[in-house]
Every structure is written in C-alpha cells, then in structure tokens.
Amino acid sequence: MIVSPWVWYLTIGIAAALLLFDVAVIGRRPHRPKTKELVVALGVYVGAAIVFGLGVLALEGGQYAGEFYAGWLTEYSLSVDNLFIFLLIMARFAVPEKLQQYALMVGIVVAIVLRGIFIAVGAAAINQFAWVFYVFGAFLIYTAVKLAKEGESDDEEFEENRFMKAMENRFPATGDYVGTKLFVQEAGKRLATPMFFVILALGTTDLLFALDSIPAIYGLTKQPYLILVANLFALMGLRQLYFLLGGLLKKLVYLSVGLAVLLAFIGVKLLLHALHENTLPFINGGDHVSVPEIPIAVSLGAIVVILGVTTVASLWKANRDARDGIAAA
C-alpha cells in the first residue's frame, strides 16, 4: 500500500484541526456534555471510520480494508479499558465535572502525539529488524497472561507513577482549580494548577497502554498509515465514550479476560507471521519454516466474536448479580 505524502499531510492536518477546534471550544465553555451532544459526536466519529474503511476497500481492496477495521476495533476495545483508569484519575484529582471534558480532550491530544511517535518507532524497527515480530508476539502473550491473572480490577484508587511524583515535586502548585488554566501567577510566582497534573496523568497513562496497543495493531497490519488512522479514530471518540459508558463500565466484569484473549490471539498471529517470514538456522537447515498464517478475514471475525462474547457475558453476569442481590435483600 503506497500512500502519497500529501495524503499523510492532509490526514494529519484534518485531525489536528478537529482536535484544536475541540480544545478551543471546550476551553471557552467548559461543561458536562449532554447525552445528545455525546451521541451525535460519537456517531460522527464512528461513521467517519466506517466510511474511511469503505474508501480503503474501494481504492486498495478488501485486504487493507479488513486490516483497518480489525486495527480500529482492537484499538477501540483497548481504549475502553483505559477508561477505567481515567475514571480513577478524575477521582484521585477531584476534577470538577464541568472541567472533566477539557482535561480528557487535552489528555487525548497528548496521547495522540505520543502514540504517533510510538508508531513511527515501531515502523522503523520492523523495517530494519524482521525479528522484532518475535518480541512483539511474546510481549503480547505475556501481557495477556498477566491481564488474565489480574482479572476484574478491584482497585478504587489511582497509583501515581514515578514520573508523576517527580513532576509534582518539581512544580509548586495551587490547591484549587482555576478553570481550564494549567499555570497561574500568584504572589509573583508561577504555579501549576491541578489541571496540569491531571493532563499529565491522562497522557502518560495512555502512553503505558500504548505499549500493548501498538504491538497489537502491528500484528494486524504493517501499514503505518492505517495504524495511525485507526488510532486517531479510536482516541478521538474516547471522550464521548467516557461520559456515555461511565456507569456501564462497572458492568463489563469480563473485559480484562476478553482483552487477554484478544491480545493472546494477536500475539500468536505475530509469532506465526515471524516464523513464516524469517529463517531459523536450527530448523530445516535454515530454510523458511512452513507455518500457516492467519488471514485478516479470520482475524477480523475473531476480534468481533471475542468482543461480542465478552460484552454479552459481562452484562449477563452483572444482571444476574443484581437480581441475586435484590433477592437476598
């Protein structure tokens, strides 16, 4: 798939314009978005992603369209897992409800920039070192096992990482929020506001999640352009999901298990691809290993089934537990 430089520039330019417009509008009028506003915006992003995939289908064929849809769904599902942490961050920093949308928006912009760097680094590594697929595959399987063992998270507090603790020690801060401002002048001193630390926490937390999501999407497509656009669509709709699914998230009790299965599946796919592409000196005298590769159509179908079963099973268990609780009372 050959993408002209002007297509890259146009895509990045449109995404940047939309994000900056959102930040400017929300910054001038911070508020708790209404359901209609959220549904319309989310519908636009989801619809745009579907149309983009259809455009890829028409111009590049079903293989690349399937890779985009598989990558987009995977990034979206992994992003939903991020929302649990985002909720904890908002609670930890006691972000006023009307300011949460602005914090999320700026945090998402930071996350997109950082993920863009990760995507570029991943593409460069793959082009130079084909064996990196072994690393990606093994890492995803390790993450899947770890995630499955953790299961449903019962943590009710956000634990700050070392970077966040260092930043809080580095910058003197005000005790209260000052609208959407990140810094203010008080008694001749420049002080950070809690909003500054909230945005740092959101952005750096997403970066940690990108350690899983970027290798995962490289297991579905090797096209940096499709990876970038899939991440853009997933992250640009994350703010709406945060408000729409806030209460529903607690009912997705099997989400960690579902994501573990998804990551393990993609990890195996990456290892099979690595065995198919590389020669191993200790097997068949250094010849290519004859192993099957998982077609993108099978990958897309597996992703849809895994996410569908996870959602249905989670809602069924949540409803059953609710009925049992009422009966016990």
Secondary structure, 3 states (H helix, E strand, C coil): CCCCHHHHHHHHHHHHHHHHHHHHHHHHCCCCCCHHHHHHHHHHHHHHHHHHHHHHHHHHCHHHHHHHHHHHHHHHHHHHHHHHHHHHHHHHCCCCHHHHHHHHHHHHHHHHHHHHHHHHHHHHHHHHCCCHHHHHHHHHHHHHHHHHHHCCCCCCCCCCCHHHHHHHHHCCECCCCCCCCCEEEECCEEEECHHHHHHHHHHHHHHHHHHHHHHHHHCCCCCHHHHHHHHHHHHHCHHHHHHHCCCHHHHCCCHHHHHHHHHHHHHHHHHHHHHHHCECCCCHHHCECCCCCCCHHHHHHHHHHHHHHHHHHHHHHHHHHHHHHHHHC
